[in-house]
């Protein structure tokens, strides 16, 4: 199981345009943090390689990348399998 703080440390360097923000769990990756499709794919790759998980086994896995809290929930769901 990973914590919000651990996920936040992964997200911060990936925020486009070097914008540093106070990231909260309810933020949208694409809207609030200004991720684009390439940034989302980079994040997916980092998470899968770091934690040995495969998001494609989750039903509607793309929805997990809408908000930070949903992403954290998806990671932890996969880690518990």
Protein Blocks (a to p, Z undefined) as FASTA:
>chain_A
ZZfklmmmmmmmmpghhiacdddfkbcfklmnopafklmmmmmmmmmmmnopafklpghk
lmmmmpmklmmmmmmmmmmZZ
